[in-house]
Amino acid sequence: MSFPPTGHLAPPPAPDRSSIQTNAIILIVVGVMCGGMVPMVFGIIALTQLDSDPESARRMNKIGWIVFAAIIGFSVLMLVLSFVLVPVFFGVALLPLLFGL
């Protein structure tokens, strides 16, 4: 049985450049179309760091998608709350008018 010499570990594989670039471009487009400027900025940063530091570009993509998911989740929550709370508040406010009080 042969073991590699200690202290000589193989470097981790470099992230795939084309997938990082595609992911960053999609993040920019989706960020602009859905009104999320923060994900768009993370996509732009990922594109600019792609040549110098691909691992950092991959991290920026990941953070951008997490921020995008948080924005979408918050928007859905606000939409649901508006459909629930607005009729409740206006319903209570309009009760005297409905019953002629």
C-alpha positions in Angstrom: 0.0 0.0 0.0 1.5 3.3 -1.0 0.4 6.6 0.5 1.1 10.1 -0.9 3.9 11.9 0.8 2.6 14.0 3.7 2.4 17.7 3.2 1.7 17.4 -0.6 -2.0 17.6 -0.9 -3.5 18.1 -4.3 -5.1 21.5 -4.7 -8.9 21.5 -4.9 -10.3 21.6 -8.4 -10.9 25.1 -9.8 -14.5 26.1 -10.2 -15.9 25.9 -13.8 -15.5 29.3 -15.3 -18.3 29.0 -17.8 -20.9 27.9 -15.3 -19.9 30.8 -12.9 -20.2 33.3 -15.8 -23.6 31.9 -16.9 -24.8 32.0 -13.3 -23.7 35.6 -12.8 -25.3 36.8 -16.0 -28.6 35.0 -15.1 -28.4 36.6 -11.7 -28.0 40.1 -13.2 -30.9 39.6 -15.6 -33.2 38.2 -12.9 -32.2 40.8 -10.4 -33.0 43.6 -12.9 -36.3 42.1 -14.0 -37.6 41.4 -10.5 -36.5 44.7 -9.0 -33.8 43.3 -6.8 -30.8 45.6 -7.2 -28.7 43.8 -4.6 -28.6 40.5 -6.4 -27.7 42.4 -9.6 -24.8 44.0 -7.8 -23.6 40.6 -6.6 -23.8 39.3 -10.1 -21.7 42.2 -11.5 -19.1 41.7 -8.7 -19.0 38.0 -9.6 -18.4 38.8 -13.2 -15.6 41.2 -12.4 -13.9 38.8 -10.0 -14.2 35.8 -12.4 -10.7 36.2 -13.9 -8.8 37.1 -10.8 -10.5 35.0 -8.1 -13.0 32.4 -9.4 -13.7 31.0 -5.9 -14.7 34.5 -4.7 -16.9 34.9 -7.8 -18.6 31.6 -7.0 -19.3 32.9 -3.5 -20.7 36.1 -4.8 -23.0 34.2 -7.0 -24.2 32.1 -4.1 -24.8 35.1 -1.9 -26.6 36.9 -4.7 -29.0 33.9 -5.2 -29.6 33.8 -1.4 -30.4 37.5 -1.3 -32.7 37.0 -4.3 -34.6 34.2 -2.6 -34.9 36.3 0.6 -36.4 39.2 -1.4 -38.8 36.9 -3.2 -39.8 35.3 0.1 -40.4 38.6 1.7 -42.4 39.8 -1.2 -44.6 36.7 -1.1 -45.1 37.2 2.6 -46.1 40.8 2.2 -48.6 39.9 -0.6 -50.2 37.2 1.5 -50.4 39.5 4.5 -52.0 42.3 2.4 -54.7 39.9 1.2 -55.4 38.8 4.8 -55.0 42.0 6.8 -56.5 44.6 4.5 -59.9 43.0 4.3 -59.8 42.5 8.1 -59.0 46.1 8.8 -61.4 47.5 6.2 -64.0 45.0 7.1 -64.0 46.2 10.7 -63.9 49.8 9.7 -66.9 49.4 7.3 -69.1 47.4 9.7 -70.9 50.6 11.0 -71.7 51.6 7.5 -73.0 48.2 6.5 -75.3 47.9 9.5 -76.5 51.6 9.5 -75.0 52.4 12.9 
